[in-house]
Amino acid sequence: MSNVDQPFIPEQALDRDCMTLSRHVLQQLHSFGAEAQDLSAIMNRIALAAKLIARRLTRAGLVAGALGFTGEMNVQGESVKKMDVYANDVFISVFKQSGLVCRLASEEMENLYYIPENCPIGRYTLLYDPIDGSSNVDININVGSIFAIRQQEGLDEDGTASDLLQNNGRNQIAAGYVLYGPSTMLVYSIGTGVHAFTLDPSLGEFILSSENIRLPDHGSIYSVNEGNFWQWEEPLRDYIRYVHRHEGYTARYGGALVGDIHRILFQGGVFLYPGTVKKPEGKLRLLYESAPLAYLIEQAGGRASTGTQEILDVVPEALHARSPLIIGSKDDVALVESFIQDRARAVEERAARERSRIPQ
């Protein structure tokens, strides 16, 4: 038989089951009922948004108006990138007429985006950061999207966020992120472990690439912006001094939350974005950054903490509430917490000694 007559063999091995994202969600839920179908459809819509954003990113340097700042500020007081606006609009567009979600909330919108026509049947709220690490876009370094799905509860007529501000992160029913890098990956959990899918551009589908991902209890990586060292409280500086003085630790920090968390998820270790002396609440938003990632990492056997409280136990005080974040392998998160606890004990003991010296 000549080479011309040889059958075509695709690059992907034929003995591998091409598990798609929507099929995987249904399989994880062991159901084809209404709720399972809804979650599968929502994940499909998130995947569609990811494909559109990934396509734009791959051509960003060639498309007029794709890079740079818009000249506006978002509700956080941060300069808005053109890619932020595009990605936010993509999420709105793919969900607006889906009938799946009643509300959307993101970093780029001051208030919830209320879709009243969806509310009679849309029982869910989608919270998302459309482009995390957007400062990396203009220099072609990894960025990501973060998302969480919550069940609709007691919706007010104007679509306010009252139910979101009464529940902690354990109220999430799904969470995940998309990493836009050498390949586009979608990592998600619906409470049945953490699973990663890679976008196959030739198929236009996210295909299962890693299932039931588990963090080691300890990893060598610590990921933190050490340029903020002198802005932190002393316990965080103590921790950094500790890893500097002990063998077996490696610093890795890329400046995009999704990329840094992705490394921790697959290799173990700890990521820190602590508060500062002036801003103890930190920079990361609880509802659509810290809590979704905490949900994911806990499902993979890790932990996420503010330093004094589990992230998933924190109830937000506002839609855009912030929180410190210490997240990763269990033992590494516990080590960071131990420095915070030791300092708190020392302060309390000193205060007790001072009180004992005061005449009664």
C-alpha positions in Angstrom: 0.0 0.0 0.0 1.4 3.4 -0.9 1.7 6.3 1.6 -1.2 7.9 -0.2 -3.5 5.0 0.6 -2.5 5.0 4.3 -5.5 5.8 6.6 -5.3 9.2 8.4 -4.3 8.8 12.0 -5.1 11.9 14.2 -2.5 13.3 16.5 -4.6 12.4 19.5 -4.1 8.7 20.4 -7.1 6.7 19.2 -7.3 4.6 22.4 -7.9 7.7 24.5 -11.5 8.5 25.4 -12.2 12.1 24.3 -14.2 13.2 27.3 -15.8 16.6 26.7 -16.6 19.1 29.4 -20.4 18.9 29.2 -20.4 15.0 29.2 -18.0 15.1 32.2 -20.3 17.3 34.2 -23.3 14.9 33.7 -21.1 11.9 34.5 -19.9 13.5 37.7 -23.5 14.2 38.8 -24.7 10.7 37.8 -27.8 12.4 36.5 -29.5 13.7 33.5 -32.1 15.6 35.6 -32.9 19.3 35.3 -30.2 20.5 37.7 -27.5 18.4 36.0 -28.6 19.6 32.6 -28.5 23.2 33.9 -25.0 22.9 35.3 -23.7 21.2 32.2 -25.2 24.0 30.0 -23.7 26.7 32.3 -20.3 25.1 32.0 -20.7 24.9 28.2 -21.5 28.6 28.2 -18.4 29.4 30.3 -16.4 27.2 27.9 -17.8 29.3 25.0 -16.8 32.5 26.7 -13.3 31.0 27.2 -13.0 30.1 23.6 -13.9 33.6 22.5 -11.5 35.3 24.9 -8.7 32.9 24.0 -9.2 33.7 20.3 -9.0 37.4 21.0 -5.9 37.0 23.1 -4.1 35.0 20.5 -4.6 37.8 18.0 -4.4 40.7 20.5 -1.2 42.2 19.1 -2.7 42.3 15.6 -6.3 43.6 16.4 -6.8 47.3 16.6 -8.1 48.4 20.0 -7.3 45.1 21.7 -4.4 46.3 23.9 -3.9 49.1 26.3 -6.1 51.0 28.7 -9.5 52.4 28.1 -8.8 55.6 30.1 -11.6 54.6 32.6 -11.5 53.4 36.2 -13.5 50.4 37.5 -15.4 50.2 40.8 -12.2 49.1 42.5 -10.5 52.3 41.5 -8.2 50.5 39.0 -7.4 51.4 35.5 -9.5 49.4 33.0 -7.8 47.5 30.2 -9.5 47.1 26.9 -9.3 43.4 27.2 -11.1 43.6 30.6 -14.0 45.3 28.9 -14.0 42.8 26.0 -13.9 39.7 28.2 -16.7 41.1 30.5 -18.9 41.8 27.5 -18.3 38.3 26.3 -19.5 36.7 29.5 -22.6 39.0 29.4 -23.3 38.1 25.8 -23.1 34.3 26.2 -25.3 34.3 29.2 -27.8 37.1 28.5 -30.2 35.0 26.4 -29.3 31.6 27.8 -32.2 31.3 30.3 -29.6 29.8 32.7 -28.6 32.6 35.1 -30.5 35.5 36.6 -27.6 37.6 37.6 -24.0 38.2 36.8 -21.4 39.9 39.0 -17.8 40.8 38.1 -14.9 43.0 38.9 -15.8 45.3 36.0 -19.4 46.1 37.1 -20.3 48.2 40.2 -23.6 46.4 40.6 -25.1 43.0 39.7 -26.1 42.6 36.0 -29.7 41.6 36.4 -31.4 39.6 33.6 -35.1 39.7 34.5 -36.2 37.7 31.5 -34.0 34.8 32.6 -35.3 34.9 36.2 -38.5 32.8 35.8 -36.3 29.8 34.9 -32.7 30.9 35.6 -32.0 29.6 39.1 -28.3 30.6 39.3 -25.9 33.5 39.8 -22.6 33.6 38.0 -19.7 35.5 39.7 -16.5 36.0 37.7 -13.3 37.9 37.1 -13.3 38.1 33.3 -9.5 38.7 33.0 -7.3 38.1 36.0 -3.8 39.5 35.6 -4.8 41.9 32.8 -1.6 43.9 33.3 0.1 40.8 31.6 -1.9 41.1 28.4 0.1 43.8 26.8 3.3 41.8 27.3 1.9 38.4 26.2 2.2 36.6 29.6 -0.4 34.2 31.0 -3.7 35.5 32.2 -6.9 33.8 33.3 -10.6 34.0 34.1 -12.1 32.9 37.4 -15.8 31.9 38.0 -18.2 30.6 40.6 -21.8 29.5 40.4 -24.3 30.0 43.2 -27.9 28.9 43.6 -30.3 31.7 43.4 -31.9 32.5 46.9 -34.7 34.8 47.7 -34.3 37.1 44.7 -35.4 40.7 45.2 -37.3 42.3 42.4 -34.3 44.6 41.5 -31.8 41.7 41.5 -29.9 42.9 44.6 -27.1 40.9 46.2 -28.7 40.4 49.6 -28.5 36.6 49.4 -24.9 36.7 48.4 -24.1 38.8 51.4 -25.7 36.3 53.8 -23.8 33.2 52.8 -20.2 32.1 52.9 -18.2 30.4 50.2 -19.5 26.9 51.1 -22.7 28.0 49.3 -21.0 27.8 46.0 -22.1 24.8 43.9 -19.3 25.1 41.3 -16.1 27.0 40.7 -13.1 27.1 38.5 -10.8 29.1 36.3 -9.6 29.3 32.7 -5.9 29.6 32.0 -4.9 31.3 28.8 -1.3 30.1 28.1 0.6 27.9 25.6 -2.7 26.0 25.7 -6.0 27.1 27.0 -7.1 25.1 30.0 -10.4 25.0 32.0 -10.2 23.7 35.5 -13.4 23.2 37.5 -15.1 21.5 40.4 -18.8 20.8 41.2 -17.9 19.2 44.5 -16.7 15.9 43.1 -13.0 16.6 42.9 -11.0 18.9 40.6 -10.7 18.2 36.9 -8.7 19.9 34.1 -9.7 20.2 30.4 -7.5 21.4 27.5 -8.9 23.2 24.5 -8.3 21.3 21.3 -8.5 24.0 18.6 -9.0 21.5 15.8 -12.1 20.2 17.5 -13.3 23.4 19.2 -13.8 21.4 22.4 -12.4 21.2 25.9 -11.1 17.7 26.3 -10.4 16.1 29.7 -6.6 16.1 30.3 -6.3 15.6 34.1 -8.9 14.1 36.4 -9.2 14.1 40.2 -6.2 16.4 40.7 -4.7 16.3 44.3 -2.3 18.6 46.0 0.6 17.1 48.0 0.4 18.0 51.7 3.6 20.0 51.3 5.3 21.6 48.3 8.6 23.5 47.8 7.1 26.5 46.1 6.1 29.7 47.8 4.5 32.4 45.6 4.2 36.0 46.8 5.1 39.5 45.6 8.1 40.1 47.9 8.2 43.7 46.7 5.5 44.3 49.3 7.7 42.9 52.1 7.9 46.1 54.2 4.1 46.8 53.8 3.2 43.5 55.5 2.5 42.8 59.2 5.5 41.3 61.0 4.2 37.7 61.0 4.3 37.6 57.2 7.8 39.0 57.2 8.8 36.3 59.7 7.5 33.6 57.4 9.5 35.0 54.4 12.6 35.1 56.6 12.0 31.5 57.6 11.8 30.2 54.0 14.9 32.3 53.1 16.9 30.5 55.9 15.7 27.0 55.2 16.6 24.7 52.3 13.9 23.2 50.1 12.0 26.3 49.2 11.7 27.9 45.7 10.1 31.3 44.9 7.8 31.4 41.9 5.6 34.4 41.2 4.1 35.4 37.8 1.9 38.3 38.8 -1.3 36.6 37.5 -3.4 34.9 40.2 -4.7 32.1 38.0 -1.2 31.2 36.6 0.3 31.1 40.1 -2.6 29.1 41.6 -2.4 26.7 38.6 1.2 26.0 39.4 0.4 25.4 43.1 -2.5 23.1 42.1 -0.3 20.8 40.1 3.0 21.1 42.1 2.0 22.0 45.6 3.2 24.8 47.8 1.6 28.0 48.9 0.4 31.2 47.3 0.1 34.4 49.5 -1.6 37.7 48.8 -1.8 39.1 52.3 -3.2 42.4 53.5 -0.9 45.2 54.3 -0.5 47.5 57.4 -2.5 50.2 55.6 -5.0 47.8 53.9 -5.4 44.7 56.1 -8.4 43.5 54.0 -6.0 42.8 51.1 -6.6 43.3 47.4 -8.3 40.2 46.1 -12.1 40.1 45.9 -13.8 37.5 48.0 -16.8 36.5 45.9 -15.2 36.1 42.5 -11.5 35.5 43.2 -10.7 34.2 46.7 -13.8 32.1 47.4 -13.9 30.3 44.0 -10.2 29.4 44.2 -10.6 28.3 47.8 -13.5 26.0 46.8 -11.3 24.5 44.0 -8.2 24.0 46.2 -10.2 22.4 49.0 -11.7 20.0 46.6 -8.1 19.1 45.6 -7.1 18.4 49.2 -5.6 21.8 50.0 -6.6 24.7 52.2 -7.3 28.4 51.9 -7.2 30.9 54.7 -7.2 34.6 55.6 -4.5 33.8 58.1 -7.1 33.6 60.9 -10.2 32.1 59.3 -11.0 29.6 56.5 -11.8 31.6 53.3 -14.9 29.5 52.7 -16.3 30.5 56.1 -16.0 34.2 55.4 -19.3 36.0 54.8 -18.8 39.1 52.5 -20.0 42.5 53.8 -20.3 43.9 50.2 -20.4 42.6 46.6 -16.8 43.7 46.0 -15.5 42.8 49.5 -11.8 42.0 49.7 -9.9 39.4 51.7 -6.3 38.3 52.3 -5.5 35.0 50.8 -3.1 32.2 51.9 -3.8 29.1 49.7 -2.2 25.8 48.7 -1.0 22.6 50.3 -2.3 22.0 53.8 1.0 21.9 55.7 2.3 25.0 53.9 -0.9 27.0 54.7 -0.7 25.8 58.3 3.0 26.9 58.5 2.1 30.5 57.4 -0.8 30.5 59.9 1.6 29.4 62.7 3.6 32.6 62.4 0.4 34.7 62.6 -0.8 32.8 65.6 2.6 32.9 67.4 2.7 36.7 66.9 -0.9 37.0 68.2 0.0 35.0 71.3 3.1 37.1 72.0 1.1 40.3 71.7 -1.6 38.9 74.1 1.0 37.8 76.6 2.7 41.2 76.5 -0.7 42.9 77.0 -1.5 40.6 79.9 1.8 41.4 81.6 1.1 45.1 81.2 -2.3 44.7 82.7 -0.8 42.9 85.7 1.4 45.8 86.4 -1.4 48.3 86.6 -2.4 48.9 90.3 -6.0 47.8 91.1 
